[in-house]
Amino acid sequence: MVPVVIEGQAGAAIVLPLQRGPATGHEWRLTLPAGVQQIADSTPAAAPGQLGDPAGGRVQVKAPAGRYRITARLARPWAPDQPVKTVEIDLVVR
């Protein structure tokens, strides 16, 4: 699996390239290295009748400067060891 490379600024919110799909019960679970933390999304969902993310949000992290490897698994909460998709992300923070 070839990792996706994402760049961001230290201390700022960094949006990960993880698409939230329709309401199927699946959610992204991240394996984060020390120093990287997942943060809440402050972007509201699209208004009715507008195009936008049906789940209303993005997966974001914050980290100090450095290089990190994040593993994201899309799975149902009751079956976290059975992901339907796994994404490797190389995060470069400046």
Residue pairs with C-beta under 8 A, 6 or more apart in sequence:
1 86
1 88
2 88
3 69
3 88
3 89
3 90
4 17
4 87
4 88
4 89
4 90
5 89
5 90
5 92
6 14
6 16
6 17
6 89
6 90
6 91
6 92
7 91
7 92
7 93
7 94
8 14
8 63
8 91
8 92
8 93
8 94
9 93
9 94
10 63
10 64
10 65
10 93
10 94
11 62
11 64
12 62
13 39
13 60
13 61
13 62
14 60
14 61
14 62
14 63
14 91
14 93
15 58
15 59
15 60
16 30
16 58
16 59
16 60
16 61
16 70
16 72
16 89
17 87
17 89
18 28
18 58
18 59
18 72
18 74
18 87
20 28
20 53
20 54
20 55
20 57
20 58
20 59
21 54
21 55
22 54
22 55
23 54
23 55
25 76
25 77
26 74
26 75
26 76
26 84
27 74
27 75
27 76
27 77
28 59
28 72
28 73
28 74
29 72
29 73
29 74
29 75
29 80
29 83
30 38
30 59
30 61
30 70
30 71
30 72
31 70
31 71
31 72
31 73
32 38
32 61
32 68
32 70
33 68
33 69
33 70
35 63
35 64
35 66
35 68
36 61
36 62
36 63
36 68
36 70
36 91
37 61
37 62
37 63
38 59
38 60
38 61
39 60
39 61
39 62
40 60
41 57
41 58
41 59
41 60
43 57
43 58
44 56
45 52
45 53
45 55
45 56
45 57
46 52
46 53
46 56
59 72
61 70
61 91
63 91
63 93
64 93
65 93
65 94
66 93
67 90
67 91
67 92
67 93
68 90
68 91
68 93
69 88
69 89
69 90
69 91
70 88
70 89
70 91
71 86
71 87
71 88
71 89
72 86
72 87
72 88
72 89
73 80
73 83
73 85
73 86
74 83
74 84
74 85
74 86
74 87
75 81
75 82
75 83
75 84
76 82
